[in-house]
Amino acid sequence: MKRLAQSLALLGALALAVPAPAQASNESQQAVEKAFDAAADAREDLFDTFGKDTLKNGQFMWKDGADTVTRVVVSLADQMVYAYDGDELVGAATASTAREGHITPTGIFRILERHESYRSKKYDNASMPYMQRIDDYGIAMHGGPLPGYPASHGCIRMPTKFAAKLFAATEVGIPVYVGGYPPYFDPTTAQVALKD
C-alpha cells in the first residue's frame, strides 16, 4: 500500500512538472479588442511601408529580403492579410474570409499546423496550398481564389504566391491576430438582435 501511495505521489509530481500545451487561441473580449486594434493599425502601416492605402484584388506586396514573419494580422473589414517581423510590416495581401452565414473567428490565434500541399477534409477535397491552420475547427490561412469579397467557409484565402512567401517565413506557434467586422456586417441589425 505504501508503494502505491508513493507511486501515485510520483505520478502527481510528474504531471505537475509537465508543461501544459500552449493555448491555441484566445477569443476573450480583451483579445478580440487587441486584434481589432491590430487590424486598424495595419492599414496605417500599409501606407507607411508601401505608400498605398489599399491593394487591388489579388495584389500583394512583399519587402525585398524579408524572410521572417513573427506575427500575422488579418483585417476582416479590409479583407487584407498583413505580415510583420517584429513591429515592421514586411508583407500585405488582399484576402477573402468567411462569406455571410459562415464565420472567420476574431481574436488572437497561433499557427497550429502547416502543410505546403493540403486538401480540405470538409469541403469537397478542395485544394488549400500553403495551409496554416489556426484553430481546432479547421480555420486556416491558405492560397486560393479571390473573388474580391468574403467568399470562404471561414478560412483566410490569399493570393497563392503570397501564401507561399508567408509559409516560407512563418513557423508553428506564431500569433495570428484576426480583427474587424466583415464588409457585410450591419451594426444596426446586431444592436436590434442584442436587445431582443
Helices and strands as residue ranges (DSSP letters): H 2-17, E 25-26, H 29-50, E 60-62, E 71-75, E 80-85, E 88-94, E 107-110, E 113-115, E 131-133, E 140-143, E 156-158, H 160-169, E 175-179, H 187-195
